[in-house]
């Protein structure tokens, strides 16, 4: 865990106190289950539930000798009890405690991630409605295409993130399983009812079958769901970084009073938050490979997964939580510049309307091939004129492409001036935005 990229609310779910609290919760649920099944008396059960506790410093001290953290934990707990301690961890193996406890930690962490994501979605929706009809140029290959609205860009982000929400909800369902099936998963020392009672007490389901561990495909699906979320978040961050480029400058991150962008260049206002989000998302995706490699363990289990999970589980949730909150704040405060969007939309002198003109000609009896030649011929001339410094718009605010089309004799045989000018209407490109929004924001 890097403190710089963590929030206390999530970090506390993965510190040593939280880990041992979860372990103790499982062990006490097991004591209650044995009591219910008649193995442990009411008196001993009450004593354990009331008095069982651990001491982290003592666990560390014991582990120096035992070289086994669960045994060190159980020894510390037993020191807080009397003879009744003999029933703590009865008929259980270490992974019964650890894996069931980790399920609790992951489930709780996913609930916070889902809250973060819901906040992000609500902010994106708010900004999308705000900029529903804010015109800008759409780009493919980084090149101007046709007019769109910034609201559509935001609506797309919203819709994509709902896919991740579905994946995370599925992941939460998949991870909410415990196992108390013993050393080899054969329930040799405890009945299936023992496991079922414990899981019920903890708000989990009992795994239909397990060996010594919960199968790590469950963990891999959780990590993968977060990695896919990170990929979509990076997509948003990269877009914002592009919008903030000086040559584009259609939107930028909020720049607070007193903030500094460069130690050498006082004028700098850099997209540092979206760059940071990009980096954090790369880290989150990097956890997928070790999570997948943890699936294939030797026979009923080995512990090659253990060291990996000590890294990737806390870091995945702590980093994802921080990243989502940062992205939500970024978008909430994002500065949007509609005038610059319109300026960029006009940069190519009306070429963004070429497709609209192309679609008019077949209705005039022109083949698509000939229509394309006519429109492209004029478009290429405009590209060359712009390259040579000719203004994109004239003094009457008429675009260079419009003027070229009006002067094309072959084209004018098919389209009147009114027909051509009608093709340069921005509202043509925004007429279905309300319908699209109705689909997205149901």
FENNOR-V434724 format. One record per backbone hydrogen bond with DSSP energy under -1.0 kcal/mol. CO is the residue of the C=O (numbers start at 0). NH is the residue of the N-H. If there is no record, write none. Layout:
# FENNOR-V434724
co:CO nh:NH
co:CO nh:NH
This chain:
# FENNOR-V434724
co:1 nh:4
co:2 nh:5
co:6 nh:10
co:7 nh:11
co:9 nh:12
co:10 nh:13
co:14 nh:18
co:15 nh:19
co:16 nh:20
co:17 nh:21
co:18 nh:22
co:19 nh:23
co:20 nh:24
co:21 nh:25
co:22 nh:26
co:23 nh:27
co:24 nh:28
co:25 nh:29
co:26 nh:30
co:27 nh:31
co:28 nh:32
co:29 nh:33
co:30 nh:34
co:31 nh:35
co:32 nh:36
co:33 nh:38
co:34 nh:37
co:40 nh:44
co:41 nh:45
co:42 nh:46
co:43 nh:47
co:44 nh:48
co:45 nh:49
co:46 nh:50
co:47 nh:51
co:54 nh:58
co:55 nh:59
co:56 nh:60
co:57 nh:61
co:58 nh:62
co:59 nh:63
co:61 nh:64
co:61 nh:65
co:62 nh:66
co:67 nh:71
co:68 nh:72
co:69 nh:73
co:70 nh:74
co:71 nh:75
co:72 nh:76
co:73 nh:77
co:74 nh:78
co:76 nh:79
co:77 nh:80
co:81 nh:84
co:82 nh:85
co:83 nh:86
co:84 nh:87
co:86 nh:89
co:88 nh:91
co:92 nh:95
co:92 nh:96
co:93 nh:97
co:94 nh:98
co:96 nh:100
co:97 nh:101
co:98 nh:102
co:99 nh:103
co:100 nh:104
co:101 nh:105
co:102 nh:106
co:103 nh:107
co:104 nh:108
co:105 nh:109
co:106 nh:110
co:107 nh:111
co:108 nh:112
co:109 nh:113
co:110 nh:114
co:111 nh:115
co:112 nh:116
co:113 nh:117
co:114 nh:118
co:115 nh:119
co:116 nh:120
co:117 nh:121
co:118 nh:122
co:119 nh:123
co:120 nh:124
co:121 nh:125
co:122 nh:126
co:123 nh:127
co:124 nh:128
co:125 nh:129
co:126 nh:130
co:128 nh:131
co:130 nh:133
co:130 nh:150
co:133 nh:149
co:135 nh:147
co:137 nh:144
co:139 nh:142
co:142 nh:139
co:145 nh:137
co:147 nh:135
co:148 nh:152
co:149 nh:153
co:150 nh:154
co:151 nh:155
co:152 nh:156
co:153 nh:157
co:154 nh:158
co:155 nh:159
co:156 nh:160
co:157 nh:161
co:159 nh:163
co:160 nh:164
co:161 nh:165
co:162 nh:166
co:163 nh:167
co:164 nh:168
co:165 nh:169
co:166 nh:170
co:167 nh:171
co:168 nh:172
co:169 nh:173
co:170 nh:174
co:174 nh:176
co:175 nh:204
co:177 nh:206
co:180 nh:186
co:190 nh:193
co:191 nh:195
co:192 nh:196
co:193 nh:197
co:194 nh:198
co:195 nh:199
co:196 nh:200
co:197 nh:201
co:198 nh:203
co:204 nh:177
co:212 nh:210
co:214 nh:217
co:215 nh:219
co:216 nh:220
co:217 nh:221
co:218 nh:222
co:219 nh:223
co:220 nh:224
co:221 nh:225
co:222 nh:226
co:223 nh:227
co:224 nh:228
co:225 nh:229
co:226 nh:230
co:227 nh:231
co:228 nh:232
co:229 nh:233
co:230 nh:234
co:231 nh:235
co:232 nh:236
co:233 nh:237
co:234 nh:238
co:235 nh:239
co:236 nh:240
co:237 nh:241
co:238 nh:242
co:239 nh:243
co:241 nh:244
co:242 nh:249
co:242 nh:250
co:244 nh:247
co:244 nh:248
co:249 nh:336
co:251 nh:334
co:255 nh:258
co:264 nh:267
co:269 nh:271
co:270 nh:274
co:271 nh:275
co:272 nh:276
co:273 nh:277
co:274 nh:278
co:275 nh:279
co:276 nh:280
co:277 nh:281
co:278 nh:282
co:279 nh:283
co:280 nh:284
co:281 nh:285
co:283 nh:286
co:284 nh:287
co:286 nh:290
co:287 nh:291
co:288 nh:292
co:289 nh:293
co:291 nh:294
co:294 nh:296
co:297 nh:300
co:299 nh:211
co:304 nh:308
co:305 nh:309
co:307 nh:310
co:307 nh:311
co:308 nh:312
co:310 nh:314
co:311 nh:315
co:312 nh:316
co:313 nh:317
co:314 nh:318
co:315 nh:319
co:316 nh:320
co:317 nh:321
co:318 nh:322
co:319 nh:323
co:320 nh:324
co:321 nh:325
co:322 nh:326
co:323 nh:327
co:324 nh:328
co:325 nh:329
co:326 nh:330
co:327 nh:331
co:328 nh:332
co:334 nh:251
co:336 nh:340
co:337 nh:341
co:338 nh:342
co:339 nh:343
co:340 nh:344
co:341 nh:345
co:343 nh:346
co:345 nh:348
co:348 nh:400
co:349 nh:352
co:350 nh:353
co:352 nh:356
co:353 nh:357
co:354 nh:358
co:356 nh:359
co:356 nh:360
co:360 nh:363
co:360 nh:365
co:361 nh:364
co:366 nh:370
co:367 nh:371
co:368 nh:372
co:369 nh:373
co:370 nh:374
co:371 nh:375
co:372 nh:376
co:373 nh:377
co:374 nh:378
co:375 nh:379
co:376 nh:380
co:377 nh:381
co:378 nh:382
co:379 nh:383
co:380 nh:384
co:381 nh:385
co:382 nh:386
co:383 nh:387
co:384 nh:389
co:385 nh:388
co:391 nh:399
co:393 nh:396
co:397 nh:393
co:398 nh:402
co:399 nh:403
co:400 nh:404
co:401 nh:405
co:402 nh:406
co:404 nh:407
co:407 nh:411
co:410 nh:413
co:410 nh:414
co:415 nh:419
co:416 nh:420
co:417 nh:421
co:419 nh:422
co:420 nh:423
co:424 nh:427
co:425 nh:428
co:429 nh:432
co:431 nh:435
co:432 nh:436
co:433 nh:437
co:434 nh:438
co:435 nh:439
co:436 nh:440
co:439 nh:441
